[in-house]
């Protein structure tokens, strides 16, 4: 869309100032708003939520403890079936300790721990792993186990969801990554991951976790078989859940990478990524942070995304295996991230997993994150800027 229609312009002007838009209006923006005007409106919304000229990033490591998985998602090139001893692995503690040691040496503050759905590991194995991390690395934030992994533990352990989450929390779990959401529309999930949990089960994990005081992120993986309406339905479910519990700290949208996958297909464009992220920033008005996805888009588009609603550049990604398995090889350093942020006109600041600023030694300076229950209220109280000068 090269020119924004009058009705799309009216929606953008209201959303930029903080008016909540409906699903139909979000769907209309995909068809009737120009990419430039979407960026202007999303940037105005970002400035309303984050008036300071700052962009954050984190130094952490994405550690995959196993790639054995029985879910067999057609979009995933990472998993290996149980019995594939040539390429499958289950890392022992010593290997994981070494990875954490290396992360701390590079100024890291936390780890992102995820793995496949291992068919035989009991709940006690996960509790022991977390407890060993907590004892050995008391200051490291443990951001671990996406909702599908947790629901898999519910199935394997035959324990209630709340009990599983309570036990993981007592063992050292600090927060939950938003992986495995893909598109929270079951007709889409039936096509790309029929053995993975349903949308309601995914949301049930987050609802229970938030009520137990465990914050989380939320993702959307798009650009495969979903429709634009499916993307909007995903955003509706995300916003509704955040209205209920306020526990999502950030929204991360990233694009499907078809390399080496069973599903195959073509990769969507960077323009589609920027358009979708901008609409997400305007629609999901109750989540404070939007993370740029340079890992799938490359650092240059990741930099441009800072003008399309993102206020965070994500991780330096000391290690990443899932997207890399699909043939994606984008990588960066702390220095490059800071250069990209500076060249975009912002001041770079390192943060921790909960979006607290840290100094170079990795210590939070004491700026606490609002409690989950108050996030929604905090967002809605922020001042409104003047509407952007939309293209005509």
C-alpha positions as CSV (number, residue, x, y, z in Angstrom):
1,X,0.0,0.0,0.0
2,X,1.7,3.2,-1.2
3,X,-1.0,5.7,0.0
4,X,-2.9,5.6,3.3
5,X,-6.6,5.8,3.0
6,X,-8.6,8.3,5.0
7,X,-10.1,5.7,7.3
8,X,-6.7,4.1,7.9
9,X,-5.2,7.5,8.6
10,X,-7.9,8.2,11.3
11,X,-7.1,4.8,12.9
12,X,-3.4,5.5,12.9
13,X,-3.8,9.0,14.4
14,X,-6.0,7.6,17.3
15,X,-3.7,4.6,18.0
16,X,-0.6,6.8,18.0
17,X,-2.2,8.9,20.8
18,X,-3.2,5.9,22.8
19,X,-6.7,5.0,21.6
20,X,-7.3,1.3,21.7
21,X,-8.1,-0.1,18.3
22,X,-10.2,-3.1,17.5
23,X,-9.4,-6.3,15.5
24,X,-11.3,-5.0,12.4
25,X,-9.3,-1.8,12.5
26,X,-6.0,-3.7,12.9
27,X,-6.9,-5.9,9.9
28,X,-7.7,-2.8,7.9
29,X,-4.3,-1.3,8.6
30,X,-2.7,-4.3,6.8
31,X,-4.5,-3.4,3.6
32,X,-5.0,0.4,3.7
33,X,-2.0,1.9,5.5
34,X,1.3,2.7,3.9
35,X,4.5,1.2,5.4
36,X,5.8,4.7,6.1
37,X,2.6,5.8,7.9
38,X,2.5,2.7,10.0
39,X,6.1,3.4,11.0
40,X,5.3,6.9,12.0
41,X,2.3,5.9,14.1
42,X,4.2,3.0,15.7
43,X,7.1,5.3,16.5
44,X,4.8,7.8,18.1
45,X,3.3,5.0,20.2
46,X,6.7,3.9,21.2
47,X,7.7,7.4,22.3
48,X,4.6,7.6,24.4
49,X,5.5,4.4,26.2
50,X,9.2,5.2,26.3
51,X,9.8,8.9,26.1
52,X,13.5,8.6,27.0
53,X,15.8,8.5,23.9
54,X,17.1,5.0,24.9
55,X,17.2,1.5,23.4
56,X,18.0,-1.5,25.5
57,X,19.7,-4.8,24.8
58,X,20.7,-7.8,26.9
59,X,23.8,-10.0,27.1
60,X,22.6,-13.5,27.7
61,X,22.8,-16.9,26.1
62,X,20.2,-19.2,24.5
63,X,21.1,-22.6,25.9
64,X,19.4,-25.7,24.4
65,X,19.8,-28.6,26.9
66,X,18.4,-31.2,24.4
67,X,17.3,-31.3,20.8
68,X,15.4,-34.6,21.3
69,X,11.7,-33.9,20.6
70,X,8.6,-35.9,19.9
71,X,6.5,-33.0,18.7
72,X,7.9,-33.0,15.1
73,X,6.8,-29.4,14.1
74,X,7.0,-29.1,10.4
75,X,8.5,-25.6,10.6
76,X,11.4,-26.7,12.8
77,X,14.8,-27.8,11.6
78,X,16.3,-28.0,15.1
79,X,14.7,-31.1,16.6
80,X,15.9,-34.7,16.4
81,X,13.8,-37.7,17.1
82,X,14.6,-39.9,20.1
83,X,17.0,-42.6,19.0
84,X,18.9,-40.3,16.6
85,X,22.2,-40.8,18.4
86,X,24.3,-39.3,15.6
87,X,22.8,-35.8,15.8
88,X,20.6,-35.8,18.9
89,X,22.0,-34.7,22.3
90,X,21.1,-34.2,26.0
91,X,23.8,-32.0,27.5
92,X,25.2,-33.1,30.9
93,X,25.4,-30.5,33.7
94,X,29.1,-29.9,33.2
95,X,28.5,-28.7,29.6
96,X,25.7,-26.4,30.7
97,X,27.9,-25.0,33.5
98,X,30.6,-24.2,31.0
99,X,28.2,-22.3,28.8
100,X,27.0,-20.3,31.8
101,X,30.6,-19.6,32.9
102,X,31.4,-18.2,29.4
103,X,28.2,-16.1,29.5
104,X,29.2,-14.5,32.8
105,X,32.7,-13.8,31.5
106,X,31.2,-11.8,28.7
107,X,29.1,-9.7,31.1
108,X,25.9,-11.7,30.8
109,X,23.1,-11.5,33.4
110,X,21.0,-14.5,32.5
111,X,20.3,-17.5,30.4
112,X,17.5,-18.6,28.2
113,X,17.1,-22.3,28.7
114,X,14.9,-24.3,26.3
115,X,14.9,-27.7,24.7
116,X,12.8,-30.2,22.8
117,X,10.1,-32.4,24.3
118,X,12.2,-35.2,25.6
119,X,10.0,-38.2,26.1
120,X,11.5,-39.7,29.3
121,X,13.0,-36.9,31.4
122,X,11.0,-36.7,34.6
123,X,9.9,-33.5,36.4
124,X,12.6,-34.2,39.0
125,X,15.3,-33.9,36.3
126,X,14.2,-30.3,35.6
127,X,14.0,-29.4,39.3
128,X,17.5,-30.8,39.9
129,X,18.9,-28.8,37.0
130,X,17.4,-25.6,38.1
131,X,18.4,-26.1,41.7
132,X,22.0,-26.8,40.6
133,X,22.0,-23.6,38.6
134,X,20.6,-21.6,41.5
135,X,23.1,-22.9,44.0
136,X,26.1,-22.5,41.6
137,X,25.0,-19.2,40.0
138,X,22.8,-17.4,42.6
139,X,22.8,-14.1,40.6
140,X,22.0,-15.5,37.2
141,X,18.4,-15.0,36.0
142,X,16.9,-18.3,34.9
143,X,14.5,-17.6,32.0
144,X,13.5,-21.1,31.1
145,X,11.0,-23.6,29.6
146,X,8.4,-22.3,27.1
147,X,4.7,-23.2,27.6
148,X,4.9,-26.3,25.4
149,X,7.7,-27.7,27.4
150,X,5.8,-27.0,30.6
151,X,2.7,-28.6,29.3
152,X,4.9,-31.6,28.2
153,X,6.1,-31.8,31.9
154,X,2.5,-31.8,33.0
155,X,1.8,-34.7,30.7
156,X,4.9,-36.7,31.6
157,X,4.7,-36.1,35.4
158,X,0.8,-36.5,35.5
159,X,0.8,-33.5,37.8
160,X,-1.5,-30.4,37.7
161,X,-0.1,-27.4,35.9
162,X,-0.1,-25.2,39.0
163,X,1.9,-27.8,40.9
164,X,4.4,-28.1,38.1
165,X,4.9,-24.4,37.9
166,X,5.2,-24.0,41.7
167,X,7.8,-26.7,41.8
168,X,9.8,-25.2,39.0
169,X,9.6,-21.8,40.7
170,X,10.8,-23.2,44.0
171,X,13.7,-24.8,42.2
172,X,14.9,-21.5,40.8
173,X,12.7,-20.6,37.7
174,X,12.6,-16.8,37.5
175,X,10.6,-16.2,34.3
176,X,9.2,-18.0,31.2
177,X,10.2,-17.4,27.6
178,X,7.3,-16.9,25.2
179,X,8.3,-19.5,22.7
180,X,6.0,-22.1,21.1
181,X,3.2,-19.5,20.6
182,X,3.8,-19.5,16.8
183,X,0.2,-18.3,15.8
184,X,-2.3,-18.8,18.6
185,X,-5.0,-20.0,16.2
186,X,-5.7,-23.7,16.2
187,X,-6.5,-24.1,12.5
188,X,-3.0,-22.8,11.8
189,X,-1.4,-25.0,14.6
190,X,-3.1,-28.0,13.1
191,X,-1.2,-27.4,9.8
192,X,2.2,-26.6,11.1
193,X,2.5,-28.4,14.5
194,X,-0.4,-30.8,15.0
195,X,1.3,-32.6,17.9
196,X,2.0,-29.3,19.8
197,X,-0.3,-27.9,22.5
198,X,-3.5,-26.0,21.6
199,X,-3.8,-22.2,21.9
200,X,-5.8,-22.5,25.1
201,X,-3.2,-24.7,26.7
202,X,-0.4,-22.3,25.8
203,X,-2.3,-19.4,27.3
204,X,-3.2,-21.5,30.3
205,X,0.5,-21.8,31.2
206,X,1.0,-18.1,31.0
207,X,-2.2,-17.3,32.9
208,X,-1.2,-19.6,35.7
209,X,2.5,-18.5,35.7
210,X,1.5,-14.8,35.9
211,X,-0.9,-15.5,38.8
212,X,2.0,-17.3,40.6
213,X,4.2,-14.2,40.1
214,X,6.3,-15.7,37.3
215,X,6.6,-13.1,34.4
216,X,7.1,-14.0,30.8
217,X,7.6,-12.8,27.3
218,X,5.3,-13.5,24.3
219,X,6.2,-14.2,20.7
220,X,4.6,-14.5,17.3
221,X,6.2,-16.5,14.5
222,X,4.6,-15.5,11.2
223,X,5.1,-15.6,7.5
224,X,4.2,-19.3,6.8
225,X,0.6,-20.5,6.3
226,X,-1.3,-18.1,8.4
227,X,-3.6,-15.4,7.0
228,X,-3.5,-11.7,8.0
229,X,-6.7,-12.4,10.0
230,X,-4.9,-15.1,11.9
231,X,-2.1,-12.6,12.8
232,X,-4.7,-10.3,14.2
233,X,-6.4,-13.1,16.1
234,X,-3.1,-13.9,17.7
235,X,-2.7,-10.3,18.8
236,X,-6.2,-10.2,20.2
237,X,-5.4,-13.2,22.4
238,X,-2.2,-11.7,23.6
239,X,-3.8,-8.4,24.5
240,X,-6.7,-10.1,26.2
241,X,-4.3,-12.2,28.3
242,X,-2.3,-9.2,29.3
243,X,-5.5,-7.4,30.3
244,X,-6.2,-10.3,32.7
245,X,-2.8,-10.8,34.3
246,X,-0.3,-8.1,33.2
247,X,2.6,-10.6,33.2
248,X,4.0,-10.2,29.7
249,X,7.2,-8.1,29.9
250,X,7.8,-7.9,26.1
251,X,6.4,-8.9,22.7
252,X,8.7,-10.4,20.1
253,X,7.6,-10.9,16.5
254,X,9.8,-12.9,14.2
255,X,9.5,-14.4,10.8
256,X,9.5,-18.1,9.7
257,X,12.8,-19.4,8.3
258,X,12.1,-22.2,5.8
259,X,15.6,-23.6,5.3
260,X,16.0,-27.3,6.1
261,X,12.4,-27.6,7.3
262,X,9.7,-30.1,6.4
263,X,7.2,-27.4,5.7
264,X,9.6,-25.5,3.3
265,X,8.0,-22.6,1.4
266,X,9.3,-19.0,0.9
267,X,10.4,-16.5,3.4
268,X,8.3,-13.4,3.8
269,X,9.7,-9.9,3.1
270,X,11.3,-7.5,5.5
271,X,8.6,-5.0,4.6
272,X,6.0,-7.5,5.8
273,X,8.0,-7.9,9.1
274,X,8.1,-4.2,9.7
275,X,4.4,-3.7,8.8
276,X,3.4,-6.5,11.2
277,X,5.6,-5.3,14.0
278,X,4.2,-1.7,13.7
279,X,0.6,-3.0,13.8
280,X,1.5,-5.1,16.9
281,X,2.9,-2.0,18.6
282,X,-0.3,-0.1,17.9
283,X,-2.6,-2.9,18.8
284,X,-0.9,-4.5,21.9
285,X,-1.1,-1.3,23.9
286,X,-0.7,-3.0,27.3
287,X,2.8,-4.6,26.8
288,X,5.6,-2.1,27.5
289,X,8.4,-3.5,25.4
290,X,8.7,-4.6,21.8
291,X,11.8,-6.4,20.8
292,X,13.4,-6.0,17.3
293,X,14.1,-9.3,15.6
294,X,17.5,-8.8,14.1
295,X,18.2,-12.5,14.6
296,X,15.8,-13.4,11.7
297,X,16.0,-10.1,9.8
298,X,19.6,-9.1,10.0
299,X,21.1,-6.2,11.9
300,X,20.2,-3.5,9.3
301,X,16.5,-4.3,9.3
302,X,16.7,-4.8,13.1
303,X,18.0,-1.2,13.3
304,X,15.2,0.0,11.1
305,X,12.7,-1.8,13.3
306,X,13.6,0.7,16.0
307,X,11.5,3.3,14.0
308,X,8.6,0.8,13.7
309,X,7.7,0.5,17.3
310,X,10.6,-1.5,18.8
311,X,12.4,-0.1,21.9
312,X,14.7,-3.0,22.5
313,X,17.3,-4.8,20.3
314,X,17.1,-8.1,22.1
315,X,20.2,-10.2,22.9
316,X,23.7,-10.2,21.6
317,X,22.9,-13.9,21.2
318,X,26.1,-15.5,22.4
319,X,24.5,-18.8,21.3
320,X,21.5,-19.6,19.2
321,X,20.7,-23.0,17.6
322,X,17.0,-23.1,16.6
323,X,16.9,-20.4,13.9
324,X,20.5,-21.3,12.9
325,X,19.3,-24.8,12.1
326,X,17.1,-23.3,9.4
327,X,20.2,-21.8,7.7
328,X,20.1,-18.4,9.4
329,X,23.5,-17.1,10.3
330,X,23.0,-13.5,11.5
331,X,25.2,-12.7,14.5
332,X,26.4,-9.7,16.3
333,X,28.4,-8.3,19.3
334,X,27.7,-5.9,22.1
335,X,29.8,-3.3,20.3
336,X,27.9,-3.7,17.1
337,X,24.5,-3.5,18.8
338,X,25.6,-0.3,20.6
339,X,26.8,1.1,17.3
340,X,23.5,0.3,15.6
341,X,21.5,1.8,18.4
342,X,23.6,5.0,18.4
343,X,23.4,5.4,14.7
344,X,19.7,5.2,14.9
345,X,19.7,8.2,17.3
346,X,19.3,6.5,20.6
347,X,21.4,5.9,23.7
348,X,22.2,2.2,24.2
349,X,21.8,0.6,27.6
350,X,22.3,-2.9,28.8
351,X,19.3,-4.5,30.6
352,X,18.5,-7.7,32.4
353,X,15.7,-10.2,31.5
354,X,13.2,-8.2,33.4
355,X,14.1,-5.0,31.6
356,X,16.0,-3.4,34.5
357,X,19.0,-1.4,33.5
358,X,22.4,-2.8,34.5
359,X,25.9,-1.4,34.7
360,X,28.8,-2.9,32.9
361,X,29.4,-5.3,35.8
362,X,26.0,-6.8,35.3
363,X,24.5,-5.4,38.5
364,X,21.0,-3.8,38.4
365,X,21.2,-0.2,39.7
366,X,18.0,-0.7,41.6
367,X,15.4,0.5,39.1
368,X,12.7,-2.1,39.9
369,X,10.2,-3.4,37.3
370,X,6.6,-2.6,38.1
371,X,4.7,-5.6,39.6
372,X,2.9,-7.6,36.9
373,X,-0.5,-6.5,38.1
374,X,0.3,-2.9,37.7
375,X,1.9,-3.0,34.2
376,X,-1.5,-2.4,32.4
377,X,-2.3,0.5,34.7
378,X,1.2,2.0,34.2
379,X,0.9,1.8,30.4
380,X,-2.5,3.5,30.2
381,X,-1.4,6.4,32.5
382,X,1.4,7.5,30.2
383,X,1.0,10.9,28.4
384,X,-0.2,11.1,24.8
385,X,2.1,12.8,22.2
386,X,0.8,14.8,19.3
387,X,-0.3,12.8,16.4
388,X,2.4,12.0,13.7
389,X,2.4,13.9,10.4
390,X,1.1,11.0,8.3
391,X,1.9,10.8,4.6
392,X,-0.8,12.0,2.2
